[in-house]
Amino acid sequence: MSVSAERRDRWRRSVLAGQGCYYVLVGLWPLLHFSSFASFVALPMNPFQAQVFGAVILVVGGSLAEAARREPPGTFPTLLGTAVASAIALVSLFWLPRSPAVGGIWLFGEASGLWIDVLIEVAIAVALVLLYPRPLPERGRTTTRRR
């Protein structure tokens, strides 16, 4: 493995570990203290929705944190982390501007913490896309096509 591939794997493991820890904390929050979670989110929801979301994010976070311990972490955890971060960011970007809690002021208002989460999710997704493992070129093969 080349030095740049090793460095990329190390960074990818760090991003996956950070994402996993972040998701474990975010997942535990609605399970342990729904009222503070609901006031932070400032969007209409019921405890069932929030706790199902929390449980799913908790499991994904634990899986990503465990995958980050492996060397190299593999492509599936990278795809999972990218997909989940992208999905959360896209859903948030769709619903937050339509929320009465935002009050028409972008990044300021009751739901401003969710905009910070959107930025975190986008940063995670972009980092994992950039750190996605690239296939190594096969040795001894030419790159010219046969006719």
C-alpha positions in Angstrom: 0.0 0.0 0.0 1.4 3.4 -0.9 1.9 6.2 1.5 -1.0 8.2 0.1 -3.3 5.2 0.3 -2.3 4.6 3.9 -2.8 8.3 4.8 -6.2 8.3 3.1 -7.2 5.2 5.1 -6.1 6.8 8.3 -8.1 9.9 7.5 -11.1 7.8 6.5 -10.9 5.9 9.8 -10.8 9.2 11.7 -13.8 10.6 9.8 -15.8 7.4 10.3 -14.8 7.3 14.0 -15.9 10.9 14.5 -19.1 10.4 12.6 -19.8 7.2 14.6 -19.3 9.0 18.0 -21.4 12.0 16.8 -24.2 9.7 15.8 -24.1 7.7 19.0 -24.5 10.9 21.0 -27.2 12.3 18.7 -29.0 8.9 18.8 -28.9 8.7 22.6 -30.2 12.2 23.1 -33.9 11.7 22.2 -33.9 8.3 24.0 -32.6 9.8 27.3 -34.1 13.3 27.4 -36.9 13.8 24.8 -37.9 17.3 26.1 -34.5 18.9 25.6 -34.1 17.2 22.2 -37.6 18.5 21.1 -36.8 22.0 22.2 -33.4 22.0 20.4 -35.0 20.7 17.2 -37.9 23.1 17.4 -39.8 21.2 14.8 -43.1 19.5 15.3 -42.6 15.8 16.2 -43.9 13.2 18.6 -41.8 11.1 21.0 -42.2 8.0 18.8 -40.7 9.6 15.7 -37.8 11.1 17.7 -37.0 7.9 19.5 -37.1 5.8 16.4 -34.8 8.3 14.7 -32.5 8.2 17.8 -32.4 4.4 17.8 -31.6 4.1 14.1 -28.9 6.8 14.3 -27.5 5.1 17.5 -27.1 1.8 15.7 -25.6 3.4 12.6 -23.2 5.3 14.8 -22.1 2.2 16.6 -21.6 0.4 13.4 -19.5 3.2 11.9 -17.4 3.5 15.1 -16.7 -0.2 15.0 -15.9 -0.1 11.3 -13.4 2.7 12.0 -11.4 0.3 14.2 -10.7 -2.0 11.3 -7.7 -1.4 9.1 -8.6 -0.5 6.3 -12.2 0.2 7.2 -13.6 -1.0 3.9 -15.9 0.4 1.3 -19.3 -0.5 2.8 -18.9 1.7 6.0 -17.7 4.6 3.8 -20.8 4.2 1.6 -23.0 3.9 4.6 -21.6 7.0 6.3 -21.8 9.0 3.1 -25.4 7.9 2.4 -26.7 8.6 5.9 -25.0 12.0 6.2 -26.3 12.9 2.7 -29.8 11.8 3.5 -30.0 13.7 6.8 -28.6 16.8 5.2 -31.0 16.6 2.2 -34.1 16.1 4.3 -33.0 18.9 6.6 -32.4 21.2 3.7 -35.8 20.4 2.4 -37.8 20.9 5.6 -35.9 23.5 7.6 -36.8 26.5 5.3 -40.5 25.4 5.5 -40.5 25.3 9.3 -42.3 28.0 11.2 -39.7 27.6 13.9 -37.0 29.1 11.7 -39.0 32.3 11.4 -37.8 33.2 7.9 -34.3 34.1 9.2 -31.8 31.7 7.8 -29.3 30.3 10.3 -30.9 32.4 13.1 -34.0 31.5 15.1 -35.1 28.6 17.2 -33.9 25.9 14.8 -30.4 27.4 14.2 -28.8 24.3 15.8 -30.2 22.2 13.0 -28.5 24.3 10.4 -25.2 23.6 12.2 -26.0 19.9 12.0 -26.6 20.3 8.2 -23.1 21.8 7.9 -21.7 18.9 9.9 -23.5 16.3 7.8 -22.4 17.9 4.5 -18.8 18.1 5.8 -18.9 14.4 6.7 -20.3 13.4 3.3 -17.8 15.5 1.3 -14.9 14.1 3.4 -16.0 10.5 2.9 -16.5 11.1 -0.9 -13.0 12.5 -1.1 -11.5 9.7 1.0 -13.3 6.9 -0.8 -10.9 4.1 -1.5 -9.6 4.1 -5.1 -8.7 0.8 -6.8 -5.0 0.2 -7.3 -3.8 -0.1 -10.9 -3.0 -3.7 -11.9 0.7 -4.3 -12.5 1.9 -5.7 -15.7 -1.1 -4.6 -17.7 -1.0 -2.1 -20.4 -3.5 0.7 -20.7 -3.9 0.5 -24.5 -7.0 -1.1 -26.0 -6.9 -4.0 -28.3 -8.8 -3.7 -31.6 
